[in-house]
């Protein structure tokens, strides 16, 4: 089987399993404040959607979990990290709470997330 055919076959199986067509209809629109840069990333780790929001070198990670694959919430939820040193979760439909949490996460940071993640994974002390 060619690589292209194999990728298509795997994608179709994931579409059925993760119900991407269904969620494409049910995921609400999100209105972001002017100046926020949003990078869509592949939905690794059993998330349905993932993206990163960046403002001025500071960033937060966001994912949508529709099946409680990554945590318990009782219904489809957004998770934002970091927000006040922890994670924040809200209902999928509550995009106002989502945008507010992203803003708090961006405002809370003294050091950009990327630098903190590099320090964590390389076991170097976090620069002040």
MOFEN-V638053 format. One record per pair of residues at least 6 apart in sequence whose ideal C-beta (glycine too) atoms are under 6 Angstrom apart, sorted by sequence separation. I is the first residue (numbers start at 1). J is the second residue. D is the distance in whole Angstrom. If there is no record, write none. Layout:
# MOFEN-V638053
i=I j=J d=D
i=I j=J d=D
This chain:
# MOFEN-V638053
i=43 j=49 d=6
i=81 j=87 d=5
i=43 j=50 d=5
i=52 j=59 d=5
i=53 j=60 d=5
i=90 j=97 d=4
i=119 j=126 d=4
i=79 j=87 d=6
i=80 j=88 d=5
i=90 j=98 d=6
i=41 j=50 d=5
i=52 j=61 d=5
i=66 j=76 d=4
i=79 j=89 d=5
i=116 j=126 d=6
i=40 j=51 d=5
i=51 j=62 d=5
i=65 j=77 d=6
i=77 j=89 d=5
i=78 j=90 d=5
i=38 j=51 d=6
i=39 j=52 d=5
i=50 j=63 d=5
i=88 j=101 d=4
i=64 j=78 d=6
i=38 j=53 d=5
i=49 j=64 d=4
i=47 j=63 d=4
i=48 j=64 d=5
i=63 j=79 d=6
i=73 j=89 d=6
i=76 j=92 d=4
i=36 j=53 d=5
i=37 j=54 d=5
i=47 j=65 d=6
i=48 j=66 d=5
i=62 j=80 d=5
i=83 j=101 d=5
i=36 j=55 d=6
i=60 j=80 d=6
i=61 j=81 d=5
i=78 j=98 d=5
i=80 j=101 d=5
i=83 j=104 d=5
i=80 j=102 d=6
i=83 j=105 d=4
i=46 j=69 d=4
i=82 j=105 d=6
i=84 j=108 d=6
i=23 j=48 d=5
i=80 j=105 d=6
i=60 j=102 d=6
i=23 j=66 d=6
i=60 j=105 d=4
i=60 j=106 d=6
i=58 j=106 d=5
i=53 j=102 d=5
i=55 j=106 d=5
i=58 j=109 d=4
i=58 j=112 d=5
i=59 j=113 d=5
i=57 j=112 d=5
i=28 j=93 d=6
i=30 j=95 d=5
i=28 j=95 d=5
